[in-house]
Amino acid sequence: MPELSVVIVGGLHADARKEAVARLLTDVPDSVVLHHDLSTAAAGTVVRTICDATGIVSAGEAPLVNDCACCALREDLVPELLRIRDAGGTRMAIVELWDSVEPKAMAEVVTAGGLTVTGVLTAVDPALVLPYLGNGDDLAERGLAAAATDQRTVADTFARQLEYAPVLAVAASPEADDEDRELLAQLHPTARQVPIDDLTVPAPRRRPLSSLARAALAGFDVEAADAAQHPACALLPADADAHGVATLVWHRRRPFHPERLYAALEDLTCAAARSRGRFWLADKPDVLLHWDAAGGALCVESAGPWLASLPDAAWDMVPPVRRAAAALDWHPEHGDCCQHLVFTSPALDRDGLEQLLESCLLTDAEYAAGRAAWKQLPPAFDTLLEV
């Protein structure tokens, strides 16, 4: 085991998060919890507390950095963890993230600081998954913004928290039904779901160690987690249909007509609780575009060039995981250019959604005109993109 194991626990479901943290603190001897409370940012500081199983060990404040509470957290986190490590006697430091802080950025900060992240967990109450995915409120409206410029919504923040973590700490929820649990499973099918209150059988002469603690100490690969979120090689959900929840995987080799797709955006965005993936516009045939929708809001961003548009000499600069992902789905004419969109929701209208998506593709005549003609199509997405 590393000298100090750092475990990151996050999630907007505050009660589930606190329950998971308390369980880890109780279950793993010589562990502490480090927490930065960003709700005090209006007073110009972030409040830091360190607790062990008996209560608060120390407390302090970190000043805002550029009027940003999250920036203060970034600046203060690693020095505090290093102090915990250097003081000795601590086996595991649990970093409990404040509500809207996303685990990806903090895992990367901790790793860059020379410390070892052994686990990243997002705590979830299954009964709250759909309400949070459907909540299009700005974080600022809910008092959850991490900076004055924070424009995220509850839905997209929760989606990223959920999908980044390889382990979901699942709270026992009497209100949750089979549909809630199925939605959680389809949204992040590769995640290891661990009940917070689950105990494993203790080994001889050892105290019981919960499944949650074992998952927290199992190891974490920051680079692999980052690659799993990149739109070019993301581990997207597979086609599924159970307990009233469905996931539609839509994959095509023909580009979208920009005007027809733009006209359909509202219907497509509202068709599912969550949709994501990569897509291909005819007027921008060399650009890989990222689709990210939750809570009735859509974010469209450029994710750089398709590999097919790069010269051979540039391929050596592309991460191996992306080259491998492209090779698995390579087309002799278009390379990795494609539509790969995934829609997950209860009561999903699969047939209607597929028909709408198909209607947005180039027609046979438009497709046959070739790339030079495609690039002359009206650039309907220029208002959404900074390409």
Secondary structure in CASP SS format (residue, H / E / C, confidence):
PFRMAT SS
TARGET T0000
AUTHOR 0000-0000-0000
METHOD secondary structure of the structure
MODEL  1
M C 1.00
P C 1.00
E C 1.00
L C 1.00
S E 1.00
V E 1.00
V E 1.00
I E 1.00
V E 1.00
G E 1.00
G C 1.00
L C 1.00
H C 1.00
A H 1.00
D H 1.00
A H 1.00
R H 1.00
K H 1.00
E H 1.00
A H 1.00
V H 1.00
A H 1.00
R H 1.00
L H 1.00
L H 1.00
T H 1.00
D H 1.00
V C 1.00
P C 1.00
D C 1.00
S E 1.00
V E 1.00
V E 1.00
L E 1.00
H E 1.00
H E 1.00
D E 1.00
L H 1.00
S H 1.00
T H 1.00
A H 1.00
A H 1.00
A H 1.00
G C 1.00
T E 1.00
V E 1.00
V E 1.00
R E 1.00
T E 1.00
I E 1.00
C E 1.00
D E 1.00
A C 1.00
T C 1.00
G E 1.00
I E 1.00
V E 1.00
S E 1.00
A E 1.00
G E 1.00
E E 1.00
A E 1.00
P E 1.00
L C 1.00
V E 1.00
N C 1.00
D C 1.00
C E 1.00
A H 1.00
C H 1.00
C H 1.00
A H 1.00
L H 1.00
R H 1.00
E H 1.00
D H 1.00
L H 1.00
V H 1.00
P H 1.00
E H 1.00
L H 1.00
L H 1.00
R H 1.00
I H 1.00
R H 1.00
D H 1.00
A H 1.00
G C 1.00
G C 1.00
T C 1.00
R C 1.00
M E 1.00
A E 1.00
I E 1.00
V E 1.00
E E 1.00
L C 1.00
W C 1.00
D C 1.00
S C 1.00
V C 1.00
E C 1.00
P H 1.00
K H 1.00
A H 1.00
M H 1.00
A H 1.00
E H 1.00
V H 1.00
V H 1.00
T H 1.00
A H 1.00
G C 1.00
G C 1.00
L C 1.00
T E 1.00
V E 1.00
T E 1.00
G E 1.00
V E 1.00
L E 1.00
T E 1.00
A E 1.00
V E 1.00
D C 1.00
P H 1.00
A H 1.00
L H 1.00
V H 1.00
L H 1.00
P H 1.00
Y H 1.00
L H 1.00
G C 1.00
N C 1.00
G C 1.00
D C 1.00
D E 1.00
L H 1.00
A H 1.00
E H 1.00
R H 1.00
G C 1.00
L C 1.00
A C 1.00
A C 1.00
A E 1.00
A C 1.00
T C 1.00
D C 1.00
Q C 1.00
R C 1.00
T E 1.00
V H 1.00
A H 1.00
D H 1.00
T H 1.00
F H 1.00
A H 1.00
R H 1.00
Q H 1.00
L H 1.00
E H 1.00
Y H 1.00
A C 1.00
P C 1.00
V E 1.00
L E 1.00
A E 1.00
V E 1.00
A C 1.00
A C 1.00
S C 1.00
P C 1.00
E C 1.00
A C 1.00
D C 1.00
D H 1.00
E H 1.00
D H 1.00
R H 1.00
E H 1.00
L H 1.00
L H 1.00
A H 1.00
Q H 1.00
L H 1.00
H C 1.00
P C 1.00
T C 1.00
A C 1.00
R E 1.00
Q E 1.00
V E 1.00
P E 1.00
I C 1.00
D C 1.00
D C 1.00
L E 1.00
T C 1.00
V C 1.00
P C 1.00
A C 1.00
P C 1.00
R C 1.00
R C 1.00
R C 1.00
P C 1.00
L C 1.00
S E 1.00
S H 1.00
L H 1.00
A H 1.00
R H 1.00
A H 1.00
A H 1.00
L C 1.00
A C 1.00
G C 1.00
F C 1.00
D C 1.00
V H 1.00
E H 1.00
A H 1.00
A H 1.00
D H 1.00
A H 1.00
A C 1.00
Q C 1.00
H C 1.00
P C 1.00
A C 1.00
C C 1.00
A C 1.00
L C 1.00
L C 1.00
P C 1.00
A C 1.00
D C 1.00
A E 1.00
D E 1.00
A E 1.00
H C 1.00
G C 1.00
V E 1.00
A E 1.00
T E 1.00
L E 1.00
V E 1.00
W E 1.00
H E 1.00
R E 1.00
R C 1.00
R C 1.00
P C 1.00
F E 1.00
H C 1.00
P H 1.00
E H 1.00
R H 1.00
L H 1.00
Y H 1.00
A H 1.00
A H 1.00
L H 1.00
E H 1.00
D H 1.00
L H 1.00
T H 1.00
C C 1.00
A C 1.00
A C 1.00
A C 1.00
R E 1.00
S E 1.00
R E 1.00
G E 1.00
R E 1.00
F E 1.00
W C 1.00
L E 1.00
A C 1.00
D C 1.00
K C 1.00
P C 1.00
D C 1.00
V E 1.00
L E 1.00
L E 1.00
H E 1.00
W E 1.00
D E 1.00
A E 1.00
A E 1.00
G C 1.00
G C 1.00
A E 1.00
L E 1.00
C E 1.00
V E 1.00
E E 1.00
S E 1.00
A E 1.00
G E 1.00
P E 1.00
W C 1.00
L H 1.00
A H 1.00
S H 1.00
L C 1.00
P C 1.00
D H 1.00
A H 1.00
A H 1.00
W H 1.00
D H 1.00
M H 1.00
V C 1.00
P C 1.00
P H 1.00
V H 1.00
R H 1.00
R H 1.00
A H 1.00
A H 1.00
A H 1.00
A H 1.00
L H 1.00
D C 1.00
W C 1.00
H E 1.00
P C 1.00
E C 1.00
H C 1.00
G E 1.00
D C 1.00
C C 1.00
C C 1.00
Q E 1.00
H E 1.00
L E 1.00
V E 1.00
F E 1.00
T E 1.00
S E 1.00
P E 1.00
A C 1.00
L C 1.00
D C 1.00
R H 1.00
D H 1.00
G H 1.00
L H 1.00
E H 1.00
Q H 1.00
L H 1.00
L H 1.00
E H 1.00
S H 1.00
C C 1.00
L E 1.00
L C 1.00
T C 1.00
D H 1.00
A H 1.00
E H 1.00
Y H 1.00
A H 1.00
A C 1.00
G C 1.00
R H 1.00
A H 1.00
A H 1.00
W H 1.00
K C 1.00
Q C 1.00
L C 1.00
P C 1.00
P C 1.00
A C 1.00
F C 1.00
D C 1.00
T C 1.00
L C 1.00
L C 1.00
E C 1.00
V C 1.00
END
